[in-house]
Amino acid sequence: MASKSNPFTFLQQVRSETAKVVWPSRRETMISTLMVFVMVVAAALFFFAADQLMGWGLSFVLNLGN
C-alpha cells in the first residue's frame, strides 16, 4: 500500500520531476505542428480520393443491371 505524504512534499516531488523533463524548443514544436498538419491534409486527400473511387465503382456495378 502506498504511504501517505503531505501535499507540500508531493508538490516538491512534482517540481523536481518536472525539472528533469527535456522540453522541445520553439522550432521543434513548430516543425512538429507543421508535420501534423501536412499529414492530416495528406490523409484527408487520400480518404477523399478512396471514397470517390469506391463510390464510382459501386455506382458502376449497380448500374450494370439497367
C-alpha positions in Angstrom: 0.0 0.0 0.0 1.3 3.5 -0.8 2.4 5.6 2.0 0.6 8.9 2.5 2.6 12.1 2.2 1.6 15.6 2.8 0.7 17.9 -0.1 3.8 20.0 0.3 6.1 17.0 -0.1 4.1 15.9 -3.1 4.4 19.3 -4.8 8.2 19.3 -4.1 8.5 15.9 -5.8 6.4 17.1 -8.8 8.6 20.1 -9.2 11.8 18.0 -9.1 10.4 15.6 -11.7 9.3 18.4 -13.9 12.8 19.9 -13.8 14.1 16.6 -15.3 11.9 16.9 -18.4 13.6 17.9 -21.6 11.2 20.3 -23.2 11.2 20.8 -27.0 12.4 24.1 -28.4 10.0 26.5 -30.1 11.5 25.5 -33.5 11.0 21.8 -32.8 7.4 22.4 -31.7 6.6 24.4 -34.9 8.2 21.8 -37.2 6.2 19.0 -35.4 3.0 21.0 -35.6 3.5 21.7 -39.3 4.2 18.0 -40.0 1.0 17.1 -38.2 -1.0 19.5 -40.4 0.7 18.1 -43.6 -0.1 14.5 -42.6 -3.8 15.5 -41.8 -4.1 17.1 -45.3 -2.5 14.1 -46.9 -4.8 11.6 -45.1 -7.9 13.7 -45.9 -7.0 13.8 -49.6 -6.3 10.1 -49.6 -9.6 9.2 -48.0 -11.5 11.6 -50.2 -10.0 10.0 -53.3 -10.6 6.5 -52.0 -14.2 7.4 -51.2 -14.8 8.9 -54.6 -13.3 5.9 -56.3 -15.3 3.4 -54.3 -18.5 5.4 -54.9 -17.8 5.5 -58.6 -17.1 1.7 -58.7 -20.2 0.9 -56.7 -22.4 3.0 -58.9 -20.9 1.4 -62.0 -21.6 -2.1 -60.6 -25.1 -1.2 -59.5 -26.0 0.4 -62.8 -24.9 -2.6 -64.9 -28.4 -4.1 -64.4 -30.1 -1.2 -66.1 
